[in-house]
Amino acid sequence: MTTPPPAPEPGLLLRLTGPLQSWGLHSHFNERDTAAFPSRSGVIGMLASALGRHRDQPIDDLTALHLTVRTDRPGVLLRDLHTVGGGLPGKATVTTAEGKKRSGDTGTLLTHRYYLADAAFTVALTTPQASAENHAFLDHCADALRAPRWSLHLGRRSCPPEGPVLLGQSEDALHHLIHLPLAAQPPRQHVAENTPVEFLADRPLTRLPAPAHTVSDTHEDGTRPSSELNDQPVSYHPHRRAYRARPQYRRTLLLPHSQFAGLGRAQLAALAHYVETRLHTPEGSRR
């Protein structure tokens, strides 16, 4: 007996790409790390910024959305060295944990900040229930991403997105997450016909409507958690910021070479054509 395909889920499709991205997970003091992919806390925070939510406002409606990420280009890990407090008078130097001021040679701090350079991700934010209330909420979020109240950034304020973040809204966002053109160079001709592409999500990836020709038994199938991340936001309040752990699922699909649209103008043209002909049509909005 064949397994029925998963029910379509309405959602938003986002394009997260820029010169630099930084999605911190374990940042402490002088070491500011980045995950290799957009974090839940970072993406939900970006949406809250677009909506004009203050940090002390509730985010329960935003955290109810599911996040699925497709890695178009993983990018290159970059480490940047920053100095803080150098050359300042004693009263203006960095404050210590005890509330005192640093003096002498200790007045200058060295910090290491990590970024993803030249990375590109396509993201689906979905809701499993296609109710009138959820559709209205998605419409509201889409309008905010088109005209954000506050500036958007890819993890850190120093990492603005390359262009508009919102690709569109669909009744079957996960279908389009699989089929949208990839922001990556086509593989070389002598490699296999299809190329592995990684998907990551906050729930089992059996919900991903993968065509049969993209599934391989030799790759992760997303049925079990591959790790646990502490990036589920509970509150962004500046004095009571809190997160909790959540599972991370990975799945690899073999996507055709024709879907790799290259870089720059070629990729943007292929993406615009897909959005106009398949995403922003009555037929496409149902898929």
Disulfide bonds with the S-S distance in Angstrom:
none
